[in-house]
Amino acid sequence: MIYYLLSFLLAEIYLLKHFELFWLVLAIFFAGYFLFKKFQDSEASTKANLFKIFSPLLLLILLLLLPKIFPWTMITAQIFLVPSYIIFYLFLFVYRRFSSSPDFFRIFSPLLFGFVAYLFFRSNLFENFLIKQLAVFFALFLSFESYRYLFRFSNSNRSLISFIPAFVLLEFLWVLNFLPINFLSLAGVWLVLFVLANEIILLTIQNCLNLRHFLPEVAFSFVLIVLILVSSSWQML
């Protein structure tokens, strides 16, 4: 618990120092150490334990980035930060209980990467574009890799199971930026594609991937993407 409180204090300094990267990195480091100790499994390797905590740690990173994205005052940022750390701590009890179930990540992962897509498409396209692309790619890759360690999945080509969908989603992330529609529509289209990729990986891990059942999901996703694009305002802002 002491490391979690230390992470909170460092996050406070991060806000007071006007979002200096040094304090953000320290806050993330101590939060990660707290998570590692909290979810450490003596039967699993250190690598497996690190992958186990990646998703909740990514969620905390996104929460810490939000005050920088929005033009909040110091007071409103504080009002956001304190409840965020409390709610995140309570969320860890839910994560510990359900993280061994693939169905949990059918809900949690889209919520998490919906957050990522929102922040990505909302930001300035021409500002640190390459860095943002790489950050999203590694977030995708490490999230998909964590499934293998959480669900004890073993396969000779297992690295491709994480790399290929992460790379494909990264390409869509790049291509969608050229569509003259608002950032919410772009995030919505990309999120639909993410849900499909996420479902393929989870079904593969469960040995339940069946085109007969999966094709209706593809068809529904296609219709949903069309509806999002048709309902968007096609104009350059």
Phi, psi and omega per residue, in radians:
M1 nan -0.567 -3.098
I2 -1.089 -0.622 -3.133
Y3 -1.253 -0.540 3.102
Y4 -1.201 -0.749 3.094
L5 -1.137 -0.644 3.096
L6 -1.141 -0.694 3.073
S7 -1.071 -0.701 3.112
F8 -1.109 -0.762 3.128
L9 -1.112 -0.687 3.104
L10 -1.180 -0.602 3.065
A11 -1.148 -0.618 3.068
E12 -1.109 -0.765 3.100
I13 -1.109 -0.673 3.091
Y14 -0.988 -0.707 3.094
L15 -1.236 -0.787 -3.093
L16 -1.159 -0.516 3.134
K17 -1.582 0.313 3.080
H18 1.042 0.887 2.969
F19 1.125 0.708 3.067
E20 -1.210 2.308 -3.050
L21 -1.042 -0.615 -3.100
F22 -0.994 -0.827 -3.117
W23 -1.238 -0.556 3.074
L24 -1.125 -0.778 3.128
V25 -1.077 -0.741 3.110
L26 -1.114 -0.744 3.121
A27 -1.074 -0.724 3.130
I28 -1.182 -0.701 -3.133
F29 -1.060 -0.844 -3.106
F30 -1.251 -0.548 3.046
A31 -1.157 -0.721 3.106
G32 -1.105 -0.698 3.118
Y33 -1.140 -0.707 3.083
F34 -1.058 -0.804 3.139
L35 -1.115 -0.721 3.140
F36 -1.040 -0.776 3.127
K37 -1.198 -0.645 -3.080
K38 -1.222 -0.652 -3.063
F39 -1.870 0.229 -3.105
Q40 -1.119 2.275 3.119
D41 -1.969 2.065 -3.079
S42 -1.108 -0.418 -3.121
E43 -1.469 -0.260 -3.107
A44 -1.736 2.773 3.101
S45 -1.304 2.877 3.094
T46 -1.040 -0.694 3.129
K47 -1.064 -0.771 3.141
A48 -1.121 -0.698 3.125
N49 -1.141 -0.634 3.108
L50 -1.164 -0.730 3.103
F51 -1.161 -0.545 -3.122
K52 -1.113 -0.586 -3.077
I53 -1.636 -0.013 -3.013
F54 -1.104 -0.803 -3.072
S55 -1.080 -0.856 3.092
P56 -1.135 -0.580 3.116
L57 -1.170 -0.677 3.082
L58 -1.082 -0.689 3.098
L59 -1.060 -0.753 3.140
L60 -1.149 -0.681 3.102
I61 -1.047 -0.754 3.136
L62 -1.119 -0.679 3.109
L63 -1.121 -0.653 3.137
L64 -1.268 -0.435 3.135
L65 -1.405 -0.406 -3.073
L66 -1.002 -0.796 3.127
P67 -1.047 -0.439 3.112
K68 -1.358 -0.545 -3.102
I69 -1.270 -0.756 -3.075
F70 -1.598 2.565 3.137
P71 -1.377 1.059 -3.123
W72 -1.477 2.713 2.991
T73 -1.392 2.985 3.114
M74 -1.092 -0.600 -3.135
I75 -1.187 -0.843 3.140
T76 -1.138 -0.575 3.085
A77 -1.141 -0.680 3.096
Q78 -1.156 -0.733 3.129
I79 -1.068 -0.562 3.113
F80 -1.370 -0.736 -3.006
L81 -1.173 -0.804 -3.069
V82 -1.074 -0.922 3.089
P83 -1.091 -0.554 -3.131
S84 -1.074 -0.777 3.130
Y85 -1.173 -0.628 3.120
I86 -1.196 -0.833 -3.132
I87 -1.118 -0.692 3.131
F88 -1.090 -0.710 3.121
Y89 -1.097 -0.716 3.099
L90 -1.194 -0.608 3.112
F91 -1.078 -0.534 -3.109
L92 -1.072 -0.514 3.087
F93 -1.179 -0.679 3.086
V94 -1.171 -0.743 -3.128
Y95 -1.101 -0.754 -3.141
R96 -1.083 -0.642 -3.082
R97 -1.314 -0.666 -2.994
F98 -1.921 -0.018 -3.063
S99 -1.206 -0.202 3.090
S100 -1.511 0.002 -3.120
S101 -1.896 2.190 3.078
P102 -1.024 -0.554 -3.132
D103 -1.083 -0.534 3.101
F104 -1.077 -0.702 -3.098
F105 -1.409 -0.184 2.982
R106 -1.235 -0.377 3.110
I107 -1.816 -0.839 -3.036
F108 -1.180 -0.789 -3.095
S109 -1.088 -0.793 3.054
P110 -1.062 -0.645 3.086
L111 -1.114 -0.746 -3.121
L112 -1.124 -0.829 -3.087
F113 -1.471 -0.245 2.917
G114 -1.147 -0.667 3.041
F115 -1.066 -0.808 3.128
V116 -1.065 -0.814 -3.118
A117 -1.107 -0.693 3.125
Y118 -1.051 -0.849 -3.127
L119 -1.153 -0.664 -3.103
F120 -1.169 -0.911 -3.070
F121 -1.295 -0.382 3.119
R122 -1.340 -0.463 -3.080
S123 -1.320 2.945 3.125
N124 -1.161 2.171 -3.088
L125 -1.029 -0.654 -3.010
F126 -1.638 0.088 -3.131
E127 -1.795 1.965 3.123
N128 0.915 0.758 -3.042
F129 -1.089 -0.797 -3.113
L130 -1.099 -0.748 -3.140
I131 -1.101 -0.732 3.134
K132 -1.145 -0.685 3.109
Q133 -1.083 -0.805 -3.134
L134 -1.124 -0.687 3.132
A135 -1.093 -0.748 3.121
V136 -1.165 -0.706 3.141
F137 -1.051 -0.842 -3.119
F138 -1.184 -0.575 3.069
A139 -1.112 -0.764 3.099
L140 -1.109 -0.880 -3.081
F141 -1.053 -0.825 -3.103
L142 -1.206 -0.583 3.084
S143 -1.149 -0.798 3.113
F144 -1.151 -0.657 3.089
E145 -1.101 -0.617 -3.105
S146 -1.085 -0.485 3.116
Y147 -1.048 -0.686 -3.091
R148 -1.103 -0.644 -3.106
Y149 -1.451 -0.530 3.105
L150 -1.239 -0.648 -3.031
F151 -1.906 0.230 3.063
R152 0.952 0.757 -3.109
F153 -1.493 2.377 -3.121
S154 -2.295 2.268 3.138
N155 -2.781 2.542 -3.076
S156 -1.131 -0.508 3.141
N157 -1.902 0.588 -2.997
R158 -1.089 -0.541 -3.127
S159 -1.115 -0.572 3.140
L160 -1.206 -0.483 -3.136
I161 -1.090 -0.525 3.110
S162 -1.652 -0.694 -3.023
F163 -1.224 -0.817 -3.036
I164 -1.086 -0.919 3.120
P165 -1.101 -0.611 3.112
A166 -1.115 -0.733 -3.140
F167 -1.186 -0.743 3.136
V168 -1.100 -0.774 3.119
L169 -1.129 -0.593 3.081
L170 -1.117 -0.712 3.119
E171 -1.101 -0.757 3.093
F172 -1.102 -0.641 3.105
L173 -1.025 -0.701 -3.136
W174 -1.265 -0.797 -3.075
V175 -1.153 -0.738 -3.068
L176 -1.082 -0.434 3.137
N177 -1.089 -0.342 -3.106
F178 -1.523 -0.093 3.097
L179 -1.400 2.278 -3.103
P180 -1.427 1.015 3.098
I181 -2.224 2.909 -3.045
N182 -1.217 2.808 -2.999
F183 -1.153 -0.493 3.115
L184 -1.176 -0.686 3.091
S185 -1.161 -0.723 3.098
L186 -1.069 -0.782 3.118
A187 -1.108 -0.660 3.130
G188 -1.138 -0.768 3.122
V189 -1.095 -0.819 -3.123
W190 -1.128 -0.625 -3.139
L191 -1.144 -0.659 3.081
V192 -1.062 -0.756 3.110
L193 -1.124 -0.670 3.105
F194 -1.103 -0.759 -3.133
V195 -1.027 -0.703 3.109
L196 -1.110 -0.830 -3.138
A197 -1.105 -0.735 3.129
N198 -1.077 -0.704 -3.137
E199 -1.179 -0.689 3.115
I200 -1.056 -0.781 -3.119
I201 -1.146 -0.786 -3.124
L202 -1.143 -0.696 3.098
L203 -1.164 -0.650 3.092
T204 -1.111 -0.764 3.123
I205 -1.106 -0.613 3.137
Q206 -1.484 -0.018 -3.068
N207 0.984 0.690 -3.097
C208 -2.131 0.204 -3.096
L209 -1.231 1.998 -3.096
N210 -2.396 2.077 -3.077
L211 -1.055 -0.540 -3.122
R212 -1.069 -0.630 3.127
H213 -1.631 -0.442 -3.073
F214 -1.471 -0.525 -3.108
L215 -1.047 -0.682 3.060
P216 -1.036 -0.596 3.087
E217 -1.167 -0.661 3.097
V218 -1.126 -0.766 -3.136
A219 -1.103 -0.764 3.125
F220 -1.110 -0.700 3.127
S221 -1.124 -0.701 3.114
F222 -1.073 -0.780 3.121
V223 -1.096 -0.725 -3.130
L224 -1.115 -0.732 3.108
I225 -1.109 -0.751 3.114
V226 -1.046 -0.766 -3.141
L227 -1.104 -0.703 3.114
I228 -1.105 -0.774 -3.102
L229 -1.206 -0.702 -3.124
V230 -1.174 -0.631 -3.095
S231 -1.445 -0.056 -3.136
S232 -1.495 2.721 3.077
S233 -1.530 1.951 -3.079
W234 -1.533 1.519 3.089
Q235 -2.699 2.542 3.103
M236 -1.315 2.295 -3.115
L237 -1.650 nan nan
